[in-house]
Structures are given as structure tokens and as C-alpha cells.
């Protein structure tokens, strides 16, 4: 009847009277009475505070802990009259609750935060005790403003309000983010388990610095005006923290975070997006117009690398030059040749500087390709002007050296008094910047300058060793033998190559025109036989060995003294043999020509052609070897081995 009538003051009071009456009965009831009591659990007949309807018992709570979830709970008020007499019956028999569910306490804390209301002091201790068994419910606060940090005055109404912050905006320890972050007081530090579960950090890291930068960039109402000095200091501290923990970010992650956000202060202290500024890493910035200050970022120690990862381009890669007096830079041909020769001769020493700087950097190829196409132009004055994609050309200015990678030109200023001595430092800077833009030129230019000023390549290597550069070694390492076809495309080590100059010496030739090395190695017979065939203009045929070979040194006495003709029997006097041919034993006799040619004497023996020493020797194909070039060495050991092939091994004495 009460349920059917609905909630009124009369029905609510009657419901309380029933509850009080049932609570006064004996607890040891029979089975029938228990079934009747049980049916009341599913019936919405109990009134609760601040409501105009009834609820089933298990949806209601007593008022014992209402301060923990007051905004979320439905409470039975037993404090009026004798209602407390119904408490044992409702709690024990009908499941009216005393303890709140964790979710109700969490929601109450969020409600207080949303309405800027002071939360009861017992809420956080209650959550601290339940961080283990109710962690899932408490973690719902992790990204919410749930940390009470004090009170403030509402600027709109002038009323006092309670302030709450997200866990990622507070720290247990000190920080340098100023007004953009808060350090917790001693009261909140009493709940370490709760703070850990919510993700409150001891101190800030690079992720916090990124978030602070984004907040400052989004909240900066006057982007065309400089930042306040305090805020600017916080911005630079954020960049310093990011740079110190760059390994936390994957490639491109910083670029995605800040791509469209004004987080980079220019030299005037105004915030810009990364694509609106350039990193001032080049001394040529002084040649840009005055308005270029708005597009440059100071190159601060410990910060510039993070700025580059964000998308800020270095000025050294973006600046372009225009030479204005090209017609004046062609009057010192000897100096131009000297610069080109020095650069090419010092390639190995330059490789020693740059080769091991970064994985995947092929320093030798980059240097050789650049020097191969380089055109040097020298004059008493080099006048140029500079610009970037973000600013126009500045006023013309005189420079000491300028390397223009686009046109492969190097312009150098020299004088009659000092010549090129005063130019090598500037050339070193230009070379480093042009060939290795990803490196910092100031870290390498001094070493490059020493290499260029050295008297020789050996002197250059010695200077580099004094500067702390480890020597690079070039050796010929014996490879694994295999099928010759597998090595057809492999580079072959030339044992006659001059390691110091990199040039191939002219071969020494014998009187017959054959290389001296073939006489030494035992290959002279075949080669010289081929020369004889060429002189006779007939197919090659080996000559027979004489029956009675003269003693060594006897050829000169018998040469030209024999009258015996060369017959088809293969008997050929030793006197008719050229002393340079050596022993021809074991070869088949050559077919005798029917007529004596102009290249033969009356006996049919071929004559040596005139000027044989001036004839270009036949170059034999070098034997295929399983050697590969690795690097260059300042010292070499040469060891000659006998055999069918020549191989000299150059190695480090160590």
C-alpha cells in the first residue's frame, strides 16, 4: 500500500514506523518470517534524504561515512526520533550499507574538484588505505584534476574557491617551472601510495617540459611581443631538460609535438613555430639584414640539438650566397692550382678526421666526389651577399673564403704579402660546412686547417696525431679463395701503386721492350716470344731448345758466328738466339718461312727492330688476386713472394 501510494510525508513516516517495529522483533525467527523479510529486500519502500521517492534497501547507505561520498550517496537518516532502533534490522537483514564503494568516493572527489568545493580531510586517507584492493577504481583519477593544492579567489565572483590540479601538474620535489607547476606540501606527502598510483612524480622530466612548453605557447596572448623575462627563462629551462633526455623520444616525435605550436623563442624573445626560425650556427649571420633577428634562434649550449629535432633548420644549411665580383677572380692561376693540388693530396688526412664520426658516413667518397668537381677561383677580393628562405639578401660584404656547393666553386681571397697562408683557416671552415653539414664545423675546422697547412701528407698525419686523431690504417687483407668468376667485379690491389702519392709508376723495360719484372719473375720467355711473333707478322709458335746450350755469358761470343741455317728439323744454333730470350728448351720448332722478309737476315733469323726500348711494352693482365683495399697507412712493410702471381702485403707493424 505504501509503495502503491508513492512518497509523501505520511507514507514516509509509516515506512519508518514499520522498520522500527520490525527491528524490535526477535532475530531468531522461523523460516516463514525470514521469507517475508527477504521479500522486503527487493521492494522499493525505504525513504532517503533529499528525495521524493522510495528505494530498495541495498541502494542505500547509513550516514556513518557520508563525508566520504556525500555528493554521490543515498542516505537513510536514523538521527530523527527513535529511527536508530531500526538500524540493526535494516543493516543486518535488508543489506543497507555502511561502507561506500570506492567508485562513489572517487566520483565525490571529482565532484568537489568540478565545483571547487573543499573535500573532506578523510577522503585522501581512506583512498590511501585502499590503493591495493581498489586500485582499478582509484586509477580513474589519474588524468583528472583531483589533487587539492589550496584555495584562491574567483576573479569573476570574488568568492573563495578550492583549487585542484592533475597529477601530472604537481611534483613531490622542487622544480623550475615556476607558476606553471606546483610542489606538494607536507600534508599531501603523507599519502605516498596514493600519489604513486596517480602518477605523481618526484621531479620533472622531458615529457613534463614538453607539456609546459605547449601550455606557454597556447596561452601566450601576444605572440608579436617578447615574453616576460621569467617566462622566457622557464622556456629555455624546458628546452635544456628536453635536450638532456633526447633518448626518450623516437625519431620525429618531437617534430610532431611542436610542429604547429609557437614554442621556440627567437633572438628577440618572441615565440615562433619551428618552421619560422633558423638556428644561428654560422658566423655568416652577420652578413644578413637587420630584420633577420626575428628569424634566428640563439645557439645555446645544451639546447641546439633538441631544437633541430623539433624541426628548426640550421642557418649553415639554409643560407645561400651570391658572389658579386666573379670577373675579378681569374688572375692567380698558380694559386688556384696550388689550392686544388693541396686539397687532393690531403684526402687521406681529411678522411682520418671525418671517417669514424658517424655510422654510415662515407667520408672518403664524399670528399673525393666533391674535390673531383671542385673549381677554385682566387683573387685579391671576394665580394658576396647572403640570404635565406626566410629573409632577403643583405648588403654586399667581403669574405675570406666561400664554398658554393650548388656550383661546386671555392672562392678564396689572397694577397701579395701573405699569399695563401692566411686563407687556409677560412678554407677549412668552408670545406667542413659544405661537405659535412650535419657536423659542427667549429669542432673540425682547426684539424682541417692543420692538414691544409702541412708541408706533405706525412706531415699532415703527424699533426693530426698530435691533435689526438687516431691513425687510420690501409692494409691489403688476404681474402678467402674462391671461383675466379666470383671475383670478376672485385677491386684488385695493385702492388706497384705508390701508397704515398697514389700514382702508378712507369714500368722499367728491358732491351727487348719487355718489363724488367717479367725477367725477374720468370715470365719473360712467353712474353718475348710473343714479341718475336709480332715482328715476323706470323702466328705465334714456340722455338725449340738448342741441343747444346752455351754456358751463361757465352752468347755474346757466338752471336753472329754460326753459318748453319735454320732448317725444318728444328736444329737451331745457340748463336742465332737473342741473349734476352733465355732457354727455349721444350718448345716446338716454328714453321720456316719460304722467303726472307725485311725483318730477317740472310739466315732467316729475325732481327731486333730499331728503337725497341721506345716501344710501349705489352701490358699483361695482372693475375687475379683475392686482396681488397681497406684503408691507408702512414707506414708500410713490403714483402715480395715468389710464385706465379705477385702480391705485396701492406700492414700495420703493430
C-alpha positions as CSV (number, residue, x, y, z in Angstrom):
1,X,0.0,0.0,0.0
2,X,2.8,2.4,0.8
3,X,4.6,1.7,-2.4
4,X,1.4,2.0,-4.4
5,X,0.6,5.3,-2.9
6,X,4.0,6.8,-3.5
7,X,6.3,9.0,-1.5
8,X,4.5,11.5,0.8
9,X,5.3,12.7,4.3
10,X,2.7,10.3,5.6
11,X,3.8,7.3,3.7
12,X,7.5,8.0,4.5
13,X,6.7,8.2,8.2
14,X,4.6,5.0,8.1
15,X,7.6,3.2,6.4
16,X,9.9,4.3,9.2
17,X,7.4,3.0,11.8
18,X,7.3,-0.4,10.1
19,X,11.1,-0.5,10.0
20,X,11.3,0.4,13.7
21,X,8.7,-2.2,14.6
22,X,10.5,-5.0,12.7
23,X,13.8,-4.0,14.2
24,X,12.4,-4.6,17.7
25,X,11.4,-8.2,17.0
26,X,13.5,-11.2,17.9
27,X,16.2,-12.1,15.5
28,X,15.7,-15.9,15.8
29,X,12.6,-16.0,13.5
30,X,11.1,-19.0,11.9
31,X,11.5,-19.9,8.2
32,X,8.3,-18.3,7.1
33,X,9.1,-15.0,8.8
34,X,12.6,-15.0,7.2
35,X,11.0,-15.4,3.7
36,X,8.8,-12.4,4.5
37,X,11.8,-10.3,5.5
38,X,13.6,-11.4,2.4
39,X,10.8,-10.2,0.1
40,X,11.4,-6.7,1.6
41,X,14.9,-6.6,0.1
42,X,13.5,-6.3,-3.5
43,X,10.8,-3.8,-2.7
44,X,11.4,0.0,-3.1
45,X,9.8,1.1,0.2
46,X,12.5,3.0,2.2
47,X,12.7,6.8,2.1
48,X,16.1,8.6,2.0
49,X,17.3,12.1,2.3
50,X,16.6,14.9,-0.2
51,X,14.4,12.7,-2.4
52,X,10.7,12.4,-3.3
53,X,10.7,8.6,-3.9
54,X,11.5,5.3,-2.3
55,X,14.5,3.0,-2.8
56,X,15.3,-0.7,-2.3
57,X,17.4,-1.3,0.8
58,X,20.7,-2.3,-0.9
59,X,20.8,1.0,-2.8
60,X,21.0,3.0,0.5
61,X,23.7,3.8,3.0
62,X,23.8,4.8,6.5
63,X,25.1,8.3,7.4
64,X,28.1,7.0,9.3
65,X,30.6,7.8,6.4
66,X,28.6,10.3,4.4
67,X,31.5,12.8,4.5
68,X,33.4,10.5,2.1
69,X,30.8,10.5,-0.7
70,X,28.2,13.0,0.3
71,X,27.6,14.2,-3.2
72,X,27.1,10.7,-4.6
73,X,25.4,8.6,-1.8
74,X,21.7,8.0,-0.9
75,X,21.4,8.1,2.9
76,X,19.0,6.9,5.5
77,X,18.8,9.4,8.3
78,X,18.5,7.5,11.6
79,X,19.1,10.5,13.7
80,X,15.5,11.6,14.0
81,X,13.4,10.3,16.9
82,X,13.8,6.7,17.5
83,X,14.8,5.7,14.0
84,X,18.1,4.3,15.3
85,X,16.1,1.3,16.6
86,X,15.6,0.1,13.1
87,X,19.3,0.2,12.3
88,X,20.2,-3.5,13.2
89,X,17.2,-4.8,11.2
90,X,17.9,-2.7,8.1
91,X,21.7,-3.3,8.1
92,X,21.8,-7.0,9.0
93,X,18.6,-8.2,7.4
94,X,17.9,-5.9,4.5
95,X,21.6,-5.1,3.4
96,X,21.5,-1.4,3.9
97,X,25.3,-0.4,3.5
98,X,27.6,1.4,5.9
99,X,30.9,1.4,3.8
100,X,30.8,3.2,0.4
101,X,32.0,1.6,-2.8
102,X,35.4,3.1,-3.9
103,X,33.8,4.4,-7.1
104,X,31.4,6.6,-5.1
105,X,34.3,8.2,-3.2
106,X,36.2,8.8,-6.4
107,X,33.2,10.4,-8.0
108,X,32.7,12.6,-4.9
109,X,36.3,13.8,-5.1
110,X,35.8,14.7,-8.8
111,X,32.6,16.5,-8.0
112,X,34.3,18.6,-5.4
113,X,37.0,19.4,-8.0
114,X,34.5,20.4,-10.6
115,X,32.6,22.6,-8.2
116,X,35.7,24.0,-6.5
117,X,34.5,22.7,-3.2
118,X,36.7,21.7,-0.3
119,X,36.9,17.9,0.0
120,X,36.7,16.4,3.5
121,X,40.1,15.6,5.1
122,X,39.2,12.0,5.4
123,X,38.8,11.2,1.7
124,X,42.5,11.0,0.8
125,X,43.4,8.8,3.9
126,X,40.6,6.5,3.0
127,X,41.9,6.2,-0.6
128,X,45.4,5.7,0.6
129,X,44.3,2.6,2.6
130,X,42.7,1.0,-0.4
131,X,45.4,1.5,-3.1
132,X,45.9,-2.2,-3.2
133,X,42.5,-3.8,-3.3
134,X,40.7,-1.0,-5.1
135,X,43.5,0.2,-7.4
136,X,41.3,-0.1,-10.6
137,X,38.7,2.4,-9.3
138,X,41.3,4.8,-7.9
139,X,43.3,4.9,-11.1
140,X,40.3,6.7,-12.7
141,X,41.6,9.8,-11.0
142,X,45.0,9.6,-12.9
143,X,44.2,12.1,-15.6
144,X,41.7,14.2,-13.6
145,X,42.1,17.3,-11.5
146,X,42.0,15.5,-8.2
147,X,44.9,16.9,-6.1
148,X,43.7,19.7,-3.8
149,X,46.5,22.3,-3.7
150,X,44.9,25.2,-1.8
151,X,42.4,28.0,-2.1
152,X,42.2,31.1,-4.3
153,X,39.7,33.9,-5.1
154,X,37.5,33.6,-8.1
155,X,38.2,36.7,-10.2
156,X,34.6,36.7,-11.5
157,X,32.7,36.5,-8.3
158,X,35.3,37.3,-5.7
159,X,34.5,34.2,-3.7
160,X,36.9,31.8,-2.2
161,X,37.4,28.5,-4.1
162,X,39.4,25.4,-3.7
163,X,41.9,24.6,-6.5
164,X,42.6,21.1,-7.8
165,X,45.4,20.0,-10.2
166,X,46.0,16.9,-12.4
167,X,48.7,14.5,-11.1
168,X,51.0,15.4,-14.0
169,X,51.0,19.1,-12.9
170,X,52.4,18.6,-9.4
171,X,55.7,17.2,-8.1
172,X,56.7,15.9,-4.8
173,X,60.1,17.6,-5.0
174,X,61.3,21.0,-6.3
175,X,61.1,22.1,-9.9
176,X,61.9,25.1,-12.1
177,X,58.6,25.5,-14.0
178,X,57.5,28.5,-11.9
179,X,53.8,29.2,-11.8
180,X,53.1,26.5,-14.4
181,X,53.6,23.7,-11.9
182,X,53.2,23.1,-8.2
183,X,55.2,21.3,-5.5
184,X,53.1,19.4,-3.0
185,X,53.1,20.3,0.7
186,X,53.8,18.1,3.6
187,X,50.2,17.2,4.1
188,X,49.8,15.6,0.8
189,X,53.2,13.8,1.0
190,X,51.7,11.7,3.8
191,X,49.9,9.6,1.1
192,X,52.8,8.1,-0.9
193,X,50.9,5.0,-2.2
194,X,48.1,7.1,-3.5
195,X,50.5,9.6,-5.2
196,X,52.4,6.8,-6.8
197,X,49.2,5.2,-8.1
198,X,48.1,8.5,-9.5
199,X,51.4,9.0,-11.3
200,X,52.7,12.0,-9.3
201,X,56.5,12.3,-10.0
202,X,59.3,13.1,-7.6
203,X,60.8,15.6,-10.1
204,X,60.0,16.7,-13.7
205,X,61.3,15.0,-16.9
206,X,61.4,15.9,-20.6
207,X,57.8,14.9,-21.1
208,X,56.8,17.5,-18.4
209,X,59.0,20.1,-20.2
210,X,57.2,19.4,-23.5
211,X,53.8,19.9,-21.8
212,X,54.9,23.1,-20.2
213,X,56.1,24.5,-23.5
214,X,52.8,23.7,-25.2
215,X,50.9,25.4,-22.4
216,X,53.0,28.5,-22.6
217,X,52.7,28.6,-26.4
218,X,49.0,28.2,-26.4
219,X,48.4,30.7,-23.6
220,X,50.7,33.4,-24.9
221,X,48.2,36.0,-25.9
222,X,50.6,38.4,-27.6
223,X,52.8,36.4,-30.0
224,X,54.2,39.6,-31.6
225,X,55.6,40.7,-28.2
226,X,58.5,39.4,-26.3
227,X,58.0,37.1,-23.4
228,X,58.4,38.2,-19.8
229,X,61.9,37.5,-18.5
230,X,60.6,35.0,-16.0
231,X,58.6,33.1,-18.6
232,X,61.5,33.2,-21.1
233,X,63.8,31.6,-18.5
234,X,61.2,28.8,-18.0
235,X,61.0,28.2,-21.7
236,X,64.8,27.8,-22.0
237,X,64.9,25.5,-19.0
238,X,62.3,23.3,-20.7
239,X,64.5,23.1,-23.8
240,X,67.5,22.3,-21.7
241,X,65.6,19.5,-20.0
242,X,64.4,18.1,-23.3
243,X,67.9,18.1,-24.8
244,X,69.3,16.2,-21.8
245,X,66.8,13.4,-22.4
246,X,66.6,13.2,-26.2
247,X,66.9,9.4,-26.0
248,X,63.3,9.3,-24.6
249,X,61.9,10.4,-28.0
250,X,61.7,8.4,-31.1
251,X,62.6,9.9,-34.5
252,X,60.2,12.6,-35.4
253,X,58.3,12.5,-32.1
254,X,59.4,16.0,-31.1
255,X,58.6,17.3,-34.6
256,X,55.1,16.0,-34.3
257,X,54.6,17.5,-30.8
258,X,55.7,21.0,-31.7
259,X,55.0,21.2,-35.5
260,X,52.4,24.0,-35.3
261,X,52.9,25.3,-31.8
262,X,54.9,28.5,-31.0
263,X,57.4,27.1,-28.6
264,X,60.8,28.5,-29.9
265,X,61.9,31.9,-28.8
266,X,63.8,34.0,-31.4
267,X,66.6,36.3,-30.6
268,X,64.1,39.0,-29.7
269,X,62.3,36.8,-27.2
270,X,59.2,36.2,-29.2
271,X,57.7,32.7,-29.6
272,X,57.7,31.2,-33.1
273,X,56.9,27.8,-34.6
274,X,59.9,25.7,-35.6
275,X,59.5,26.4,-39.3
276,X,59.6,30.2,-38.7
277,X,63.1,30.4,-37.4
278,X,66.7,29.2,-38.1
279,X,69.4,28.1,-35.7
280,X,72.1,30.7,-35.7
281,X,75.1,28.3,-36.1
282,X,77.1,30.2,-38.8
283,X,79.3,33.3,-38.5
284,X,77.8,34.4,-41.8
285,X,74.7,35.5,-39.9
286,X,76.4,38.9,-39.6
287,X,76.0,39.4,-43.3
288,X,72.2,39.1,-43.1
289,X,70.0,42.1,-42.9
290,X,68.9,43.6,-39.6
291,X,65.4,42.1,-39.7
292,X,66.9,38.6,-39.7
293,X,67.0,38.8,-35.9
294,X,63.3,37.8,-35.9
295,X,64.1,34.5,-37.8
296,X,67.2,33.4,-35.8
297,X,67.4,31.3,-32.6
298,X,70.4,31.6,-30.3
299,X,72.6,28.6,-30.4
300,X,72.6,28.0,-26.6
301,X,74.8,25.3,-25.1
302,X,72.9,22.1,-24.4
303,X,69.8,23.1,-26.3
304,X,70.5,23.3,-30.1
305,X,70.3,19.6,-30.8
306,X,66.8,19.4,-29.3
307,X,65.8,22.4,-31.4
308,X,67.0,20.6,-34.6
309,X,65.0,17.5,-33.7
310,X,61.9,19.8,-33.4
311,X,62.3,21.0,-36.9
312,X,64.4,24.1,-36.6
313,X,66.8,24.2,-39.5
314,X,70.5,25.3,-39.1
315,X,71.4,28.6,-40.7
316,X,74.5,27.0,-42.2
317,X,72.4,24.7,-44.4
318,X,69.8,27.3,-45.3
319,X,72.0,30.3,-46.1
320,X,72.7,31.0,-49.8
321,X,75.4,33.2,-51.3
322,X,75.8,35.2,-54.4
323,X,79.3,36.2,-55.5
324,X,79.3,39.7,-57.0
325,X,82.8,40.0,-58.5
326,X,83.3,36.8,-60.4
327,X,85.1,38.6,-63.2
328,X,87.9,39.6,-60.8
329,X,88.7,36.0,-59.7
330,X,90.8,34.6,-62.5
331,X,94.1,36.3,-62.2
332,X,96.0,33.9,-60.0
333,X,96.1,30.6,-61.9
334,X,99.1,29.3,-60.0
335,X,97.4,29.8,-56.6
336,X,94.3,28.1,-57.9
337,X,96.3,25.1,-59.0
338,X,98.1,25.0,-55.6
339,X,94.8,25.0,-53.7
340,X,93.3,22.2,-55.8
341,X,96.5,20.2,-55.5
342,X,96.7,20.6,-51.7
343,X,93.1,19.5,-51.3
344,X,93.5,16.4,-53.4
345,X,96.8,15.4,-51.9
346,X,95.4,15.7,-48.4
347,X,92.4,13.5,-49.0
348,X,93.7,10.7,-46.8
349,X,94.3,13.0,-43.9
350,X,90.8,14.5,-44.3
351,X,89.4,11.0,-44.2
352,X,91.3,10.5,-40.9
353,X,89.4,13.4,-39.4
354,X,85.9,12.6,-40.5
355,X,85.7,8.8,-41.3
356,X,84.7,7.5,-37.9
357,X,82.5,10.4,-36.8
358,X,79.1,8.8,-37.5
359,X,77.9,5.4,-38.6
360,X,77.1,5.2,-42.3
361,X,79.2,8.4,-43.1
362,X,81.3,7.6,-46.2
363,X,83.9,10.3,-45.7
364,X,86.2,9.3,-48.5
365,X,83.5,9.1,-51.1
366,X,82.1,12.4,-50.1
367,X,85.4,14.2,-50.1
368,X,86.6,12.6,-53.4
369,X,83.3,13.4,-55.2
370,X,83.4,17.0,-54.1
371,X,87.1,17.6,-55.0
372,X,86.6,15.9,-58.4
373,X,84.1,18.5,-59.4
374,X,85.6,21.5,-57.5
375,X,86.6,24.7,-59.3
376,X,88.8,27.0,-57.4
377,X,88.8,30.8,-58.1
378,X,91.2,33.1,-56.3
379,X,91.6,36.9,-56.3
380,X,92.5,39.8,-54.1
381,X,88.9,40.4,-53.2
382,X,85.8,38.2,-52.8
383,X,82.6,40.1,-52.5
384,X,79.3,38.4,-51.8
385,X,75.9,38.8,-50.3
386,X,73.8,36.3,-48.4
387,X,70.1,35.4,-47.9
388,X,67.9,32.6,-46.6
389,X,64.4,31.3,-47.5
390,X,63.1,33.5,-44.6
391,X,64.8,36.8,-45.4
392,X,66.1,38.8,-48.4
393,X,69.7,39.4,-49.3
394,X,71.8,41.6,-47.1
395,X,74.3,44.2,-48.0
396,X,77.4,43.2,-50.0
397,X,80.4,42.1,-47.9
398,X,83.9,40.9,-48.4
399,X,84.7,37.4,-47.2
400,X,88.0,35.5,-46.9
401,X,86.6,32.2,-48.4
402,X,83.4,30.9,-49.8
403,X,82.4,27.4,-50.9
404,X,79.3,27.3,-53.0
405,X,78.1,23.6,-53.1
406,X,75.5,24.2,-55.7
407,X,78.0,25.2,-58.3
408,X,81.0,23.3,-56.9
409,X,83.1,26.5,-56.6
410,X,85.5,27.6,-54.0
411,X,86.3,31.3,-53.9
412,X,89.4,32.3,-51.9
413,X,90.8,35.8,-51.2
414,X,94.6,36.1,-51.2
415,X,97.2,38.8,-51.1
416,X,100.6,39.5,-52.4
417,X,102.1,39.7,-48.9
418,X,100.8,36.6,-47.3
419,X,99.7,34.5,-50.3
420,X,97.6,31.6,-49.3
421,X,98.9,31.3,-45.8
422,X,96.2,33.4,-44.3
423,X,93.4,31.7,-46.3
424,X,93.7,28.1,-45.1
425,X,91.7,28.6,-41.9
426,X,88.8,30.0,-43.8
427,X,89.0,27.3,-46.4
428,X,88.9,24.7,-43.6
429,X,85.7,26.2,-42.3
430,X,84.1,26.3,-45.7
431,X,85.2,22.7,-46.5
432,X,83.8,21.3,-43.3
433,X,80.5,23.2,-43.7
434,X,80.0,22.3,-47.3
435,X,81.0,18.7,-47.2
436,X,79.7,17.7,-43.8
437,X,76.7,20.0,-43.0
438,X,75.4,17.5,-40.4
439,X,78.6,18.1,-38.2
440,X,79.6,21.1,-36.2
441,X,82.3,22.9,-38.2
442,X,83.9,24.5,-35.2
443,X,84.8,21.1,-33.9
444,X,86.7,20.1,-37.0
445,X,87.9,23.2,-38.8
446,X,91.1,23.5,-36.7
447,X,92.2,20.0,-37.6
448,X,91.3,20.5,-41.2
449,X,93.3,23.8,-41.2
450,X,96.4,21.9,-39.9
451,X,96.1,19.3,-42.7
452,X,95.9,22.0,-45.4
453,X,98.9,23.9,-44.0
454,X,101.1,20.8,-43.7
455,X,104.2,20.5,-45.9
456,X,103.2,17.0,-47.0
457,X,100.7,14.2,-46.4
458,X,103.1,12.6,-43.9
459,X,103.3,15.9,-42.1
460,X,99.6,16.2,-42.1
461,X,99.2,12.8,-40.4
462,X,101.7,13.7,-37.8
463,X,99.9,16.9,-37.0
464,X,96.6,15.1,-36.6
465,X,98.2,12.6,-34.3
466,X,99.4,15.4,-32.1
467,X,95.9,16.8,-32.1
468,X,94.6,13.4,-30.8
469,X,93.2,11.9,-34.0
470,X,93.9,8.1,-34.1
471,X,95.6,7.0,-37.3
472,X,93.6,5.1,-39.9
473,X,95.3,2.1,-41.4
474,X,95.2,0.9,-45.0
475,X,96.2,-2.7,-45.4
476,X,95.8,-5.4,-48.0
477,X,93.9,-8.2,-46.3
478,X,94.1,-11.7,-47.9
479,X,90.6,-12.8,-48.6
480,X,89.1,-16.3,-49.0
481,X,89.9,-18.0,-52.2
482,X,87.1,-19.0,-54.4
483,X,86.0,-19.4,-58.0
484,X,87.5,-16.7,-60.2
485,X,84.1,-15.8,-61.5
486,X,83.1,-14.7,-58.1
487,X,85.8,-12.0,-58.1
488,X,85.4,-10.6,-61.6
489,X,83.9,-7.4,-60.2
490,X,86.0,-7.1,-57.1
491,X,88.7,-4.3,-57.0
492,X,92.2,-5.7,-57.3
493,X,95.1,-4.4,-55.2
494,X,97.9,-3.1,-57.3
495,X,101.2,-3.9,-55.7
496,X,103.0,-1.3,-57.8
497,X,100.8,1.5,-56.5
498,X,102.7,4.2,-54.6
499,X,100.9,4.5,-51.3
500,X,102.3,7.9,-50.6
501,X,101.3,9.6,-53.9
502,X,98.6,7.3,-55.1
503,X,100.3,7.2,-58.6
504,X,101.2,4.3,-60.8
505,X,105.0,4.4,-61.7
506,X,106.1,3.8,-65.3
507,X,107.4,0.2,-65.6
508,X,111.1,-0.4,-66.3
509,X,111.6,-2.2,-69.6
510,X,114.4,-4.5,-70.9
511,X,116.2,-4.0,-74.2
512,X,113.6,-6.1,-76.0
513,X,110.8,-3.9,-74.7
514,X,109.5,-6.3,-72.0
515,X,109.0,-5.2,-68.4
516,X,112.0,-5.9,-66.2
517,X,109.7,-7.5,-63.6
518,X,109.0,-10.3,-66.1
519,X,112.6,-11.2,-66.4
520,X,112.8,-11.4,-62.6
521,X,109.7,-13.5,-62.2
522,X,110.3,-16.0,-65.0
523,X,107.6,-14.9,-67.3
524,X,109.9,-13.3,-69.9
525,X,110.0,-16.4,-72.2
526,X,106.3,-16.3,-73.1
527,X,106.1,-12.5,-73.5
528,X,109.3,-12.1,-75.5
529,X,108.2,-15.0,-77.7
530,X,105.0,-13.0,-78.5
531,X,107.1,-10.0,-79.4
532,X,109.0,-12.1,-81.9
533,X,105.8,-13.3,-83.4
534,X,104.6,-9.7,-83.8
535,X,107.9,-8.8,-85.5
536,X,107.6,-11.6,-88.0
537,X,103.8,-10.9,-88.6
538,X,103.1,-14.6,-88.3
539,X,101.2,-16.9,-85.9
540,X,103.0,-17.4,-82.6
541,X,105.0,-20.6,-82.3
542,X,107.4,-21.6,-79.6
543,X,111.1,-22.1,-80.5
544,X,112.9,-25.4,-79.9
545,X,115.6,-25.7,-77.3
546,X,119.1,-26.0,-78.7
547,X,120.8,-29.3,-78.2
548,X,124.0,-27.8,-76.8
549,X,123.1,-24.7,-74.9
550,X,126.1,-22.5,-74.3
551,X,127.2,-21.6,-70.8
552,X,125.9,-18.4,-69.4
553,X,127.8,-15.4,-70.7
554,X,128.8,-17.3,-73.9
555,X,126.0,-16.0,-76.1
556,X,127.9,-12.7,-76.8
557,X,130.9,-14.6,-78.1
558,X,129.0,-16.9,-80.5
559,X,126.3,-14.4,-81.7
560,X,126.5,-14.0,-85.4
561,X,129.3,-16.5,-85.9
562,X,127.3,-19.5,-87.0
563,X,126.6,-20.1,-90.6
564,X,124.2,-23.0,-90.0
565,X,120.8,-22.3,-91.5
566,X,117.6,-22.7,-89.7
567,X,116.1,-25.9,-91.0
568,X,112.8,-27.6,-90.6
569,X,114.4,-30.3,-88.5
570,X,114.2,-27.8,-85.6
571,X,118.1,-27.7,-85.1
572,X,118.9,-24.1,-84.4
573,X,122.3,-22.9,-83.4
574,X,122.5,-21.2,-80.0
575,X,124.4,-18.4,-81.7
576,X,121.2,-17.4,-83.5
577,X,119.3,-16.9,-80.3
578,X,118.8,-13.5,-78.8
579,X,120.6,-13.5,-75.3
580,X,117.5,-11.8,-73.9
581,X,115.3,-14.8,-74.7
582,X,116.9,-17.3,-72.3
583,X,116.4,-21.0,-72.6
584,X,113.8,-22.2,-75.1
585,X,114.0,-25.9,-74.3
586,X,111.0,-27.9,-74.7
587,X,109.2,-25.7,-77.2
588,X,108.0,-26.9,-80.7
589,X,110.0,-25.6,-83.7
590,X,108.5,-22.7,-85.6
591,X,107.5,-23.2,-89.2
592,X,110.1,-21.8,-91.6
593,X,109.1,-19.0,-93.8
594,X,109.6,-19.6,-97.6
595,X,111.1,-16.2,-98.1
596,X,113.3,-13.9,-96.2
597,X,111.4,-10.9,-95.0
598,X,112.7,-7.4,-94.5
599,X,112.8,-8.2,-90.8
600,X,115.1,-11.2,-91.2
601,X,118.8,-11.5,-92.1
602,X,120.2,-13.8,-94.8
603,X,120.0,-16.8,-92.4
604,X,116.3,-16.2,-91.7
605,X,116.9,-15.3,-88.1
606,X,114.7,-12.3,-87.1
607,X,116.5,-9.1,-86.5
608,X,115.7,-6.9,-83.5
609,X,113.7,-3.9,-84.6
610,X,115.2,-0.5,-84.1
611,X,114.2,1.6,-81.1
612,X,112.9,-1.4,-79.3
613,X,113.4,0.4,-76.0
614,X,111.0,3.1,-77.1
615,X,108.2,0.7,-77.9
616,X,105.3,0.6,-75.5
617,X,105.6,-2.7,-73.6
618,X,102.7,-5.0,-73.8
619,X,100.7,-4.8,-70.6
620,X,99.9,-8.3,-69.3
621,X,96.7,-8.7,-67.4
622,X,97.6,-8.8,-63.8
623,X,96.8,-12.0,-62.0
624,X,93.5,-12.1,-60.2
625,X,94.1,-12.0,-56.5
626,X,91.9,-12.2,-53.5
627,X,93.0,-8.9,-52.0
628,X,90.9,-6.0,-51.1
629,X,91.8,-2.5,-50.1
630,X,90.8,-1.5,-46.6
631,X,92.4,1.9,-45.7
632,X,95.6,3.9,-45.9
633,X,98.6,3.7,-43.6
634,X,101.4,6.1,-42.8
635,X,103.9,3.2,-42.8
636,X,104.2,0.1,-44.9
637,X,106.1,-3.2,-44.9
638,X,106.8,-4.7,-48.2
639,X,107.4,-8.4,-48.6
640,X,108.0,-10.0,-52.1
641,X,106.9,-13.6,-52.5
642,X,107.9,-15.8,-55.4
643,X,105.3,-17.6,-57.5
644,X,103.1,-17.2,-60.5
645,X,101.5,-14.1,-59.0
646,X,102.8,-11.0,-57.3
647,X,101.3,-10.0,-54.0
648,X,102.7,-7.4,-51.6
649,X,101.1,-7.1,-48.3
650,X,101.0,-3.7,-46.6
651,X,100.2,-3.9,-42.9
652,X,100.4,-2.1,-39.6
653,X,103.6,-3.0,-37.8
654,X,101.6,-3.5,-34.7
